Amino acid sequence: MLIHEAIQHKNKERDRTIILKARQLGITTLKLIQGLDKALFIKNKTIVITAHKKEKQIELFRRVKYAFEQMPNTIILDDGTVWHKPKVKDDNKNELSFPENNSRIQVSLDCRSGTPTDVHITELAFRRDAKEMMTGTLPSIHKKANLTIETTANGMGNYFHSMWNKNYKQENAQFHTLFLPWYTDITYVSDDRLPVPPDVRHITNPDYMRLSLKQNQINWYAAQFLDLGEEVLQEFPSTPEEAFLASGDKFISDTFLRKLKRPGFDMDIEFENMRIYQKPDPAYNGQYIYGIDTAYGGKY
């Protein structure tokens, strides 16, 4: 599956998408190029890319400016007309403005100023001011503006985790949700002639058989585990649940949790803040499940 095809979700009026992803899939770079393309060829567009920190803002705008500088001075379009590279009015540290068509593209830390028509927010999960930033962003953009949020996970209980849960697989959700696992990138492969190292065989995802991953993909993932340990589950997740579970500080090993069997009972009654289950089935070999509040500091 090609990444640029995966994220092309559109509805009739606007595109509102949250992308939870593995690292280094090139989504931000793709959005930068798409944004520059719109600013160059479509009138009255204001494209805003937001970075989560100043250093990243500088880096992202450098990519935009480099892409513009590498464009040819003239392009013959499909209809035979000749497109001429426009002059830049405001060539400053974070914006390119094209007065000929009244469009611009900027990379900033927020988008409170102006009325953007397209907004792409990067690494929202890593912003301490995520809630304040989104509170200021949503009212500032046009009701038909395109808005994309993409980030890797950064633990549970934060603003982004809550935002994802409110929209993931929900009917009439405000945002379309899209998860891009590590195997979306066809370049994440290694030598398929090498066997999976025995000491990392236990971390292979149970869904691998269903996904029909190739041996060179599994070997690549195993190599990442050797380098990153259990952090590979956050940086290169196979499922959304895996991305959030592996993030943040943990008292109990994810590898240990993944080995546990599912309880052999069914939920009987559910209240708002309490669940009551049926009595254990004797056929379940008399096994019982004990829970630990890891936030208290307990260890298995």
Secondary structure, 3 states (H helix, E strand, C coil): CCHHHHCCCCCCCCCEEEEEECCCCCHHHHHHHHHHHHHHHCCCCEEEEECCCHHHHHHHHHHHHHHHHHCCCEEECCCCCEEECCCCCCCCCCEEEECCCCEEEEEECCCCCCCCCEEEEECHHHCCCHHHHHHHHHHHCCCCCEEEEEECCCCCCCHHHHHHHHHCCCCCCCCEEEEECHHHCCCCCCCCCCCCCHHHHHHCCCCHHHHCCCHHHHHHHHHHHHHHHHHHHHHCCCCHHHHHHCCCCCCCCHHHHHHCCCCCCCEEEECCCCEEECCCCHHHCCCCCCCCCHHHCCCC
